[in-house]
Amino acid sequence: MSTMNTVGRPTTPNAVESKPATLTGARGLLQDEALIFEGEGWGKTGVDLPEPATTGADLGDLVRKDPIGLPGLSEPEAMRHYVRLSQKNHAIDLAIYPLGSCTMKHNPRLNEKMARLPGFSDIHPLQPQSTVQGALELMDTLAHWLTTLTGMPAVALSPKAGAHGELCGLMAIRAAHEAKGEHEQRRKVLVPTSAHGTNPATAAFVGYSVVEVAQTDDGRVDVADLAAKLGPDVAAIMVTNPNTCGLFERDILEISRLTHEAGAYFYCDGANFNAIVGRVRPGDLGVDAMHINLHKTFSTPHGGGGPGAGPVVLSEALAAFAPAPWVVNAGDGFKLVEREEDEAAQAFGRLCAFQGQMGMYVRALSYMMSHGSDGLRQVAEDAVLNANYIKARLQDLMSPAFPDGPCMHEALFDDEWLKGTDITTLDFAKAMIDEGFHPMTMYFPLVVHGAMLIEPTETESKAELDRFIHAMRLLAEAAKAGDTDRFKGAPFHAPMKRLDETRAARSPRLRWVAPEGSNQAA
């Protein structure tokens, strides 16, 4: 029996499974390729290099005596290798990337063009400041946008990512307590149960003990539990708002008041700023420090190991302790404040060798200026609208973790609706790969059993959301109908199949070993 898919073409259930397996391991246009270390070509190179002018005798016993152990590739082989690798990965340029609490959104190519402009892409951090006035002005302008959007008087641009920003904020808090002579007595940081894992890890790294704060049944901070745990031994609280359950902390002003009354500081995890940018200023909520993931809110590249950027905005109480360097307008030009004998006398030090990631600054400011204040407000509104649309379209088949009221930037479901099906959250997520979608965030936050956290962001059109929702509904209906085989062992059609995760955890292969009999093994 045929059905109609979303673009009107007839489809036959399990049509792919009924076709014979290929003989080569390739499938259609998807090539099957061995690991690059398992191929031939160890004695060749795609580049002709001149013979070295010296023998290397001056290196003594440091001269290499054995083969270098790297395969040789021609230019076509190298290009094909990376193209084939790209076909094995999901990408935001391919389809929606619904990871919750990650804000995986489209990065406008305009940003990339600006970051490649001469004067931004080819400058060196050790150039004289007189030769990089344009770059310093851009950093100053970016700082202005960030402080204006957050309602905070100061910003440290140099942190390289969110967790690095957390480190910056807590070190500024520690410096402030040290200046008041209270550091030795204030050795605790309060963290809600739904916090990002980096929050307690960062607090412990700075030397604090972490105390967990309970969560209410509706997914917010338990204010009564927070109040009971605040005291003269608490240095700070770390609260994400909107939180990891995709909800706005409605008691945020009371949380701030209680924290400051106890003499502690309020650190806000700004990972979800995308949900409120242009709508709410964290400074107005009593926040003392907050990192901003430029890759989440302001559309710089996400993931891949860097480079990243996680600027930290600081309240008036913490501004003096911001790490060096920072940019000031000296009247006759811009300069970096870097040395303790200058205006950085109370700075807690430096977080990195130089000034941060210029390419990320350019991309973020390009995004801000192309949107304008009204456009950034619309970013938040559309992100929240898209998340609520997904929640509304799926809640009759799947079980929202917190069904009452709207969510913010992400829709959170639990696995209650899967009870009795013998299908787990992991099984469902793996089956999504067969349908061409990257799975949502699984099993996080930990306070929700079998969590499925979906964040569509604002850059997805209604058509793409409907395509995603259609696939989710078909999978949910199949799960409830007892089509267990579709889920157990999935994905069946991906280039790589499901791992034996238990075996991988107990007997990991951490080192590549050349196949026996190959020229590499020799």
C-alpha positions in Angstrom: 0.0 0.0 0.0 1.4 3.4 -1.0 1.2 6.6 0.9 2.0 10.2 0.0 5.0 12.0 1.4 5.2 15.7 2.2 6.0 16.7 -1.3 3.3 14.6 -3.0 5.4 11.7 -4.2 4.1 8.1 -3.6 6.2 6.1 -1.1 6.0 2.5 -0.2 6.6 1.5 3.4 9.9 -0.2 3.9 10.7 0.2 0.2 14.4 0.5 0.9 14.6 -2.6 3.0 13.0 -4.7 0.1 15.8 -3.8 -2.3 19.0 -5.9 -2.4 22.1 -4.8 -0.6 24.8 -3.3 -2.8 27.8 -5.5 -3.5 30.5 -2.8 -2.9 29.2 -1.3 0.4 28.5 2.0 -1.4 24.9 3.1 -1.6 23.8 5.2 -4.5 25.9 8.3 -4.5 27.2 7.6 -1.0 30.7 6.2 -1.5 32.1 3.5 0.8 35.7 4.4 1.7 38.3 2.8 4.0 40.0 4.9 6.6 42.7 7.1 5.1 45.3 5.1 7.0 44.1 1.9 5.4 44.5 3.1 1.8 47.4 2.8 -0.6 49.8 5.5 -1.6 52.2 5.6 1.2 55.1 6.3 -1.1 53.7 9.3 -3.0 52.8 12.9 -2.5 50.5 15.3 -4.3 53.1 18.1 -4.0 56.5 18.3 -5.5 59.0 19.8 -3.1 62.6 20.8 -3.8 65.4 18.7 -2.3 66.5 20.2 1.0 69.7 22.3 0.7 71.1 20.7 3.9 71.4 17.2 5.1 70.0 17.8 8.6 73.3 16.7 10.1 73.1 19.6 12.5 70.1 18.0 14.1 72.3 15.2 15.5 70.3 12.2 16.8 67.0 14.1 16.2 67.0 13.2 12.5 64.1 10.9 11.7 65.2 7.4 10.9 61.8 5.6 10.4 59.0 6.3 7.9 56.9 9.3 8.9 53.7 7.1 9.0 51.4 9.4 7.0 49.7 8.3 3.7 50.4 10.2 0.5 47.4 11.7 -1.3 47.0 13.4 -4.7 44.9 16.5 -4.9 41.8 14.6 -6.2 42.2 12.0 -3.5 42.4 14.6 -0.8 39.4 16.5 -2.1 37.3 13.3 -2.5 38.3 12.1 1.0 36.9 15.3 2.6 33.8 15.4 0.4 33.0 11.8 1.4 33.6 12.7 5.0 31.1 15.6 4.7 28.5 13.2 3.4 28.7 11.2 6.6 27.8 14.2 8.7 24.7 16.2 9.4 24.9 19.9 9.0 22.8 23.0 9.5 23.2 23.6 5.8 21.4 20.3 5.1 18.4 20.4 7.5 17.1 21.5 10.8 19.5 20.7 13.7 17.2 20.4 16.6 19.6 20.0 19.5 18.1 21.4 22.6 20.1 24.0 24.7 22.5 24.4 21.8 20.9 27.0 19.5 22.2 25.4 16.2 21.1 28.1 13.8 22.1 29.2 10.3 25.1 31.4 10.1 24.6 34.1 7.4 27.3 34.0 4.7 27.5 37.8 5.0 29.2 37.3 8.4 31.8 35.0 6.8 32.5 37.6 4.0 33.1 40.3 6.6 35.4 38.1 8.7 37.6 37.5 5.6 38.2 41.2 4.9 41.8 42.2 4.9 42.5 44.1 8.1 40.5 41.6 10.1 41.7 38.2 8.8 45.4 39.0 8.5 46.2 41.0 11.5 48.6 39.8 14.2 48.0 40.3 18.0 51.5 41.7 18.5 51.1 44.5 15.9 51.5 48.0 17.2 48.1 49.3 18.4 48.5 52.2 16.0 48.3 49.8 13.1 45.1 48.0 14.2 42.8 50.9 15.0 40.0 49.5 12.9 40.0 46.2 14.8 40.1 48.0 18.1 37.2 50.2 17.1 35.3 47.1 16.1 35.9 45.5 19.5 34.8 48.7 21.2 31.6 48.8 19.0 30.9 45.1 19.8 31.3 45.8 23.5 28.8 48.7 23.2 26.2 46.4 21.6 26.7 43.7 24.2 26.5 46.1 27.2 23.5 47.8 25.7 21.6 44.6 25.0 22.3 43.2 28.5 22.0 46.5 30.5 25.4 45.9 32.1 28.2 48.5 32.3 31.2 46.4 31.4 32.2 43.4 29.3 35.2 41.1 29.1 35.6 40.1 25.4 38.6 37.7 25.7 36.9 34.5 27.1 37.0 31.8 24.3 33.7 30.0 25.0 30.8 29.5 27.4 32.7 27.5 30.0 35.7 29.9 29.7 33.2 32.7 30.3 31.9 31.0 33.4 35.5 30.8 34.7 35.9 34.5 34.0 32.7 35.4 35.9 33.5 33.3 38.9 37.1 34.6 39.0 35.7 38.2 39.0 33.4 37.2 41.8 36.2 35.6 43.8 38.3 38.8 43.3 35.5 40.9 44.6 35.1 38.8 47.7 38.9 38.9 48.2 38.8 42.7 47.9 36.3 42.7 50.8 38.2 40.2 52.8 35.4 37.6 52.6 36.8 35.0 50.3 37.9 32.6 53.0 34.4 32.5 54.6 32.5 32.4 51.2 33.4 29.0 49.8 30.1 27.7 48.4 28.3 28.2 45.1 24.7 27.3 44.7 23.6 25.6 41.5 20.1 24.3 40.5 19.6 20.7 39.6 18.8 21.6 36.0 22.0 23.5 35.4 24.4 22.9 32.5 27.1 20.5 33.6 29.8 23.1 33.1 28.3 25.3 35.9 29.2 23.0 38.9 32.4 21.9 37.1 33.6 25.5 36.7 32.7 26.4 40.4 34.7 23.4 41.6 37.6 24.3 39.3 37.8 27.8 40.9 37.9 26.1 44.3 34.4 26.4 45.5 32.2 23.6 46.9 29.0 23.1 45.0 25.6 22.9 46.7 22.6 21.8 44.7 19.4 23.8 44.7 16.1 21.9 44.2 13.6 22.4 41.4 9.9 22.8 41.6 7.4 20.5 40.0 6.9 23.1 37.2 10.6 23.2 36.3 11.8 26.3 38.0 14.3 27.1 40.9 12.8 26.2 44.3 13.0 29.6 45.9 12.4 28.3 49.4 15.2 25.8 49.0 17.5 28.5 47.7 16.7 30.9 50.6 17.4 28.1 53.1 20.8 27.5 51.6 21.9 31.1 51.2 24.1 32.4 54.0 27.4 34.1 54.8 29.3 31.1 53.4 27.9 31.5 49.9 29.9 33.3 47.3 27.5 33.1 44.3 24.6 31.4 42.7 24.7 30.1 39.1 21.3 30.2 37.4 20.5 29.7 33.7 17.6 31.9 32.5 15.7 30.9 30.5 16.6 27.6 32.1 17.5 24.2 30.6 13.9 23.1 30.8 13.1 25.8 28.3 11.3 27.9 30.9 11.7 31.5 32.1 12.5 31.8 35.8 9.4 33.7 36.9 10.9 34.3 40.4 14.1 35.7 39.0 13.8 39.1 40.7 13.2 37.4 44.1 16.2 35.1 43.4 18.3 38.1 42.8 17.1 40.0 45.9 17.7 37.0 48.2 21.2 36.5 46.7 22.3 40.1 47.2 20.8 40.2 50.7 23.1 37.3 51.6 26.1 39.2 50.3 26.5 36.8 47.3 26.7 37.5 43.6 24.3 36.3 40.9 26.0 34.5 38.0 23.7 33.9 35.0 24.5 31.2 32.5 23.7 33.1 29.2 23.6 30.1 26.9 19.9 30.7 26.3 20.1 34.5 25.8 18.9 33.9 22.2 15.4 33.4 23.7 15.3 36.9 25.3 17.7 39.1 23.3 16.1 42.4 22.6 13.3 41.6 25.0 14.9 41.4 28.4 18.0 42.9 29.8 19.7 40.6 32.3 21.1 43.7 34.2 17.5 44.7 35.0 17.0 41.3 36.6 19.9 41.8 39.1 22.5 39.7 37.3 26.1 40.4 38.3 27.9 38.4 35.6 26.7 36.5 32.5 28.6 34.9 29.7 27.3 35.2 26.1 27.9 32.4 23.6 28.4 34.4 20.4 27.9 31.1 18.4 24.4 30.7 20.0 22.9 34.1 20.1 24.9 36.1 17.5 25.5 33.5 14.8 29.2 32.7 14.8 30.3 29.1 13.9 29.3 26.5 16.4 31.5 23.5 17.4 34.4 22.0 15.7 36.8 22.7 18.5 37.1 26.5 18.0 37.9 29.2 17.6 35.0 30.3 19.9 34.1 33.4 21.9 32.2 33.8 25.2 32.2 37.4 26.3 31.2 38.1 29.9 29.1 41.1 30.9 29.6 42.4 34.4 27.6 44.5 36.8 28.9 47.7 38.4 29.9 45.7 41.5 32.2 43.5 39.4 33.3 45.7 36.6 36.6 46.8 38.2 37.7 43.1 38.5 37.3 42.3 34.8 40.3 40.6 33.2 42.7 42.5 31.0 42.8 43.5 28.2 39.9 45.8 27.3 39.5 48.6 24.8 39.1 52.3 25.6 38.7 55.3 23.4 41.6 57.5 24.3 40.3 60.5 22.3 43.1 60.4 19.8 42.5 56.7 19.0 41.7 53.4 20.7 44.0 51.6 23.0 44.2 48.3 25.0 44.3 48.5 28.8 46.6 45.7 29.7 48.9 46.5 32.6 48.3 46.7 36.3 49.9 50.1 36.5 47.2 51.4 34.1 43.5 51.2 34.7 43.7 47.4 35.2 44.9 47.7 38.8 42.1 45.5 40.2 41.8 43.1 37.2 42.1 39.5 38.4 44.6 38.9 35.6 44.4 37.6 32.0 42.4 34.7 30.6 44.3 34.2 27.4 47.5 35.3 25.8 46.1 38.0 23.6 42.8 39.8 22.9 40.4 37.0 22.0 39.0 35.8 18.7 38.8 38.6 16.1 37.0 36.5 13.6 34.2 35.8 16.0 34.0 39.5 16.9 33.6 40.4 13.3 30.9 37.8 12.6 28.9 38.7 15.7 28.9 42.4 15.1 28.0 41.8 11.4 25.0 39.8 12.6 24.0 42.5 15.1 24.3 45.4 12.7 22.5 43.6 9.9 19.5 42.8 12.2 19.4 46.1 14.2 17.7 46.4 17.5 14.3 45.5 16.1 15.6 42.5 14.2 17.3 41.1 17.3 14.1 41.4 19.2 12.4 39.5 16.4 15.1 36.8 16.8 13.9 36.0 20.3 10.2 36.2 19.3 10.6 33.9 16.4 12.7 31.4 18.3 10.1 31.2 21.0 7.3 31.0 18.5 8.9 28.1 16.6 9.5 26.2 19.9 5.9 26.6 20.9 4.7 25.6 17.5 6.6 22.3 17.8 5.3 21.7 21.3 1.7 22.4 20.2 1.9 20.1 17.1 3.5 17.2 19.0 1.8 17.3 22.4 -1.1 15.0 21.4 1.3 12.2 20.6 4.3 12.9 22.8 4.2 14.0 26.5 5.6 17.5 27.3 7.6 17.5 30.5 5.9 20.7 31.6 2.6 20.9 29.7 1.2 24.0 31.5 1.8 27.2 29.8 4.2 28.1 26.9 7.8 27.3 26.7 10.6 29.6 25.7 13.2 28.7 23.1 13.0 24.9 23.3 10.3 22.3 23.7 11.0 19.6 26.3 9.3 16.1 26.2 9.8 13.1 28.5 9.4 9.4 27.7 6.1 8.9 29.5 4.4 8.4 26.1 6.7 5.6 25.3 5.7 3.4 28.3 4.6 0.0 27.2 6.3 0.2 23.8 9.7 -1.4 24.6 11.2 1.6 22.8 13.5 4.0 24.6 14.4 7.7 24.0 17.7 6.4 22.4 15.8 4.1 20.0 13.5 6.9 18.9 16.5 9.3 18.4 18.4 6.7 16.3 15.3 6.2 14.1 15.2 9.9 13.4 18.5 9.5 11.6 16.9 7.0 9.2 14.4 9.8 8.4 17.1 12.3 7.6 17.1 14.3 10.8 19.7 14.8 13.5 18.3 13.7 16.8 17.3 16.2 19.4 19.2 16.4 22.7 18.6 13.1 24.7 18.4 12.5 28.4 19.1 16.1 29.3 18.2 17.9 31.5 18.7 15.0 34.0 15.7 16.2 36.0 13.3 14.9 33.3 13.2 11.1 32.7 14.1 10.1 29.1 14.2 13.8 28.1 13.9 14.8 24.5 14.9 18.5 24.2 14.1 20.2 20.9 15.3 23.7 20.0 14.3 24.8 16.5 15.8 28.4 16.7 14.4 31.3 14.7 16.1 30.5 11.4 13.8 27.6 10.5 10.9 28.3 8.2 7.4 27.0 8.9 7.9 24.6 5.9 11.0 23.1 7.5 9.3 22.9 10.9 6.4 21.1 9.3 8.7 18.7 7.5 10.4 17.9 10.9 7.1 17.6 12.7 5.7 15.3 10.0 8.6 12.9 10.5 8.3 13.0 14.3 4.6 12.3 14.2 5.0 9.3 11.8 7.7 7.9 14.1 5.6 8.5 17.2 2.6 6.7 15.6 4.9 3.8 14.5 6.2 3.5 18.1 2.7 3.4 19.5 1.6 1.0 16.9 4.2 -1.6 18.0 6.5 -1.2 15.0 9.4 -2.0 17.3 11.7 -3.4 14.6 11.9 0.1 13.1 13.6 1.4 16.2 15.6 -1.4 17.7 19.0 -1.3 15.9 18.3 1.9 14.1 19.8 3.7 12.2 19.7 1.2 9.3 20.3 3.6 6.4 23.0 5.8 7.8 26.7 5.5 6.6 27.6 4.3 10.1 25.3 1.9 12.1 24.6 1.9 15.8 27.5 1.2 18.1 27.4 -1.4 20.8 27.7 1.3 23.5 28.2 -1.1 26.4 31.1 -2.8 24.7 32.5 0.6 23.5 32.5 1.8 27.1 34.0 -1.4 28.6 36.5 -2.2 25.8 37.2 1.0 24.0 39.7 1.0 21.1 41.6 4.1 21.6 44.4 3.6 19.1 44.3 2.8 15.4 46.1 -0.4 14.5 47.2 -1.1 10.9 45.5 -4.1 9.3 47.7 -7.2 9.5 49.7 -7.7 6.3 49.4 -4.1 5.1 52.4 -2.0 4.2 51.6 0.3 7.1 51.8 -2.6 9.5 55.3 -3.4 8.3 
